[in-house]
Amino acid sequence: MATIGVQAMMLKESFTELGAFETLRKVSAIGYNAVEISQIPMTAENVTELDRSRRDLGMDIAALSVAMETPKGMPGDSLKDHFDKIIDDAKRLDTTLLRIGMLPFPAMKSIGAVVDFAKLANEYAERLQEHGIALYYHNHHIEFAKFDGKYMLDIIAENSPAMGLEIDVHWVQRGGLDPVRTLAKYAGRTAMVHLKDYRIGELPQSAFGLLESGDFAGFMAEFKDVVQFAEVGEGNLDFPAIIPAAQAAGAQYLLVEQDQLYGRTVWDALQTSYDNLVAMGHADLF
C-alpha cells in the first residue's frame, strides 16, 4: 500500500526558521507521516534532526534528493563529489530511494546532451544498486517535448534502464498528457508520484487595467499565465482516478507538493490537501 507524504521543497523556509525537527513536528500534527527531502541542505545538523524525527515522531524519510553534479555557484551534495556521504545519509535515515529532481540545465542544450545525461545517470544508478539504493528521475513538462516522434522522457528512460521514474502529475498535465494514462505507461518503474493539482486561476484585475490602457500585449501575457499549482482537490485533475492509477503503477509514496501558494501559508495548503484526500477516502494512506 502506498503512503501519502509531503515533498519538503514546500517547507524549506520553515526548515530554515524552525529547524528540521520542529518543521516535521508540524507536518506530523496535520497527519502526514512521510517526507521527501528536497532543497534542504543535508548538513550534519539537519541530518541529525531528520534522524530524530524518525525516532520521536515516527516520520518516514521517503526519499532524498541528489544532483549528479552540483551546478556552479549552488550548494548541495552531488553523486559526483559526495557519493559516499549520500550513501551514509541514506542508510542513517533508512531510505532506499534517491531522486534527481530536474534535468541538469546543460543537458537541455540538445537531445544528445539528454542522452549523455541519461547514460551517466544509469551508471550512478547501477553503483547505487550495489548499496541497496535505487535512483529515480522526476519529470517536469520539458520532458514531453518530442524528438523524432519520441518524448524526451522516453529517451531518458530508454538510456537509463537502471533508473526509475518519479511521476509528477501536474507537470504531466502541463506537458499535454493524461496523468492516468502516463502512470499506466510507466507502471512497474514508478516508485514515487507527486500529487499537486492543476488549476486555472482568475485573471487579476490588473490585467483589465492593462487592457483599458491599451497594453494588449501585457493583457495577453496575464491571459496566458492563468495556469496555477493548486492544493490537491482544488484544481481540475481527476485525483479519484489518479491515486488508484498510481497505486496500480507500483508507487510506494504519493507526495503532496505545491510549487506556488498564491498568498496562502504552506500550512494552510498542506491542511487543505490533507482534508481533501481524506474526503476522497484515502485516510488509510496517511
Disulfide bonds with the S-S distance in Angstrom:
none
